[in-house]
Amino acid sequence: MAKPQIRNDDRGTEGWRFFSLNSFVDVHMRTLARIPALVFIVLWRDSKLTKGKAKNPEYVATTSRTSLANRIGCSESGVTKAVKLLKSLGLLRVIRNGRPGLIAQYQVRYVKPEEG
């Protein structure tokens, strides 16, 4: 199967957001277990544009690991392991770690198709 190509056209921020999700599905989802894939998708869904231009948007998700675990249907330790894996793959950046009384913030990273 041919690898997806990056198009150089002028996309809006929402265009880049969906391009990133499509690239994640095409490149990384087939290699991930269920929980890490779902954690990425839920964080992608929760993310809001905080700053950046159309060609370099920055999306941040603010949520707790308890909320992620409840929505995915797994344990909090499963979410913690998934976050570590996604971080090691460069798909996620932890901006602020969550702890009791403090919700975590995650930056969902842009996925380049040629990395697959």
Secondary structure by P-SEA (a helix, b strand, c coil): cccbbbbcccccaaaaaaaaaaaaaacccccccaaaaaaaaaaaaacccccccccbbbbbbbbcaaaaaaaacccaaaaaaaaaaaaaaccccccccccccbbbbbbbbbbbcccc
